[in-house]
Amino acid sequence: MTTREKYLNDLNQQLTKYGSDLSNLKDDIKNRTSSDFAKTFKGAQQAFKQAEKAYESIKSAAEDKWEDLKDSTAQVFEELSQSFKGFGNLSSKSLSEFQEKCQEALKDRVQRNPLATVLVVWTIGYILGKITK
């Protein structure tokens, strides 16, 4: 296998992986209400389409043009990778927001029922104490 064939094979594998990930995210977007998630998804779709075009261009390029296209193709695939990293940032943000909501709900519950909270905590402590002895 030549260097070119190996490079094209690697690009094809990356495209297949990103295509699969994009398909999974498309199913997940139905469950999301965040406009940030939808924007990031559309950006990833556009980056994926550009990567497909770049792959097809370099695949069909003549040997003398191949090296020139290699750098631009690498840049397009890097942009595709970066667009998928945006989902990680959104997930972290979503988890932080969820944690804050849970903390707030717990705080409200303790303020509304302090005696019940103390009894629950005491009972859990008592049971754990009996188990560990």
N, C-alpha and C positions, 0 to 999 in steps of 0.2 A: 504494500500500500504506500503510495507516494505521500509526501508531506501535504500536498494540496488535498488529496482524498481524505487524509486523516483530519485535516482542518475542517473540511466540509462535513465530514461525519460528526465531528464534535459540535459544529453549529447546528446541524440537524437535530442532534440529541437535545441541545439546549432549547431549540424551538419547540420540540415535542413536549418537553417538561413544562415550559412556560405556557404552552397551549393548554395542557392539562390543568395547570394551576389556575389559569384564567377561567376555564370552564367550571372548576370547582367554586371559584369566587363568584361567578355569575349566579350559581345556585344560592350562595350565601347572601348575595346582595338583596335577595327578596325578603330576607329576615331583618335587614338593617333599615333604619330610618334616617341615618346620618347622611346629610348631603355631601359631607367630606368624603365619605366612603364611596359614594356614587361618582364624585369627581375623580378620585384616585383610580377607580375602576376604569373610567373612560380614558384616562391618561395611559393606563396600562394597556388597554385595548389598542390605542393609537400607536404606542411604542411597539406592541407586538406586530401590528400590520407593517410598520416600517422595517422591523427586523425580518419579516417574511420577504419583503421586497428586496432588502439588502442581500439576503441569502440567495434568492433567485438570481439576482444580478451577478453575484460572485460565482455562483454555480455555472452560469452560462458564459462567463467571461473568457476571453481568449487568454492564453498563457501569459502574454506580455502585459495585459491589463490587470491580471489577477493580483499582483503585488500592490498596485495602486488602490484597488478596491478593498484589500484586506484591512487596511487601517480604518477606512470609513465604516466598514462592516463591524469592526471591533468596537468602534465608538457607538454605533447604533445598538449593539448588544449590551454595552455598558449602560446606556440609557434605559434599556428594557429592564435590566437588573435593578437599577435605581428606582424605577417606577414600582417594582414589586416591594422594595424596601419601605415604601410609603405605607403599605398595609400594616407592616409591623409597628410603625409609629402610631397609626390609628388604633391598633389593638391595645397598645400600651395606654393610650389616652382613654380608651373605653374602660379598661380595667381600673384605672385610677378613678374615673368618674363613678364606676360601680362601687368601689371601695368607699368612696366618700358618701354615697347614698346609704350604704349599709351602716356606716358609722353614725350617720345622722339619724337613721331609723332606730338604731339601738339606743342612742342617747335619748331620743324622744320617749321610747318605751320605758327606759329606766326612770325618767323624770315623771312619767304618768303613773307608774306602779313601783315605787321604790321598795316597798315591803315585799312584794312578790319577787322582785329581783334578788333581794337579800336571801330570801328563803330558797330560791332556786340555786343560787351560788353556794349556800351553806349545804344543801342536799348533795350537790355534786361533789363538794369537798369531802363530806362525810363518807360518801360511797367510795370515792377514790382512796380515802384514808383506810377504809376497811379492806379494800382490794389489795393495797400495797403492803399491808402488815402480814 
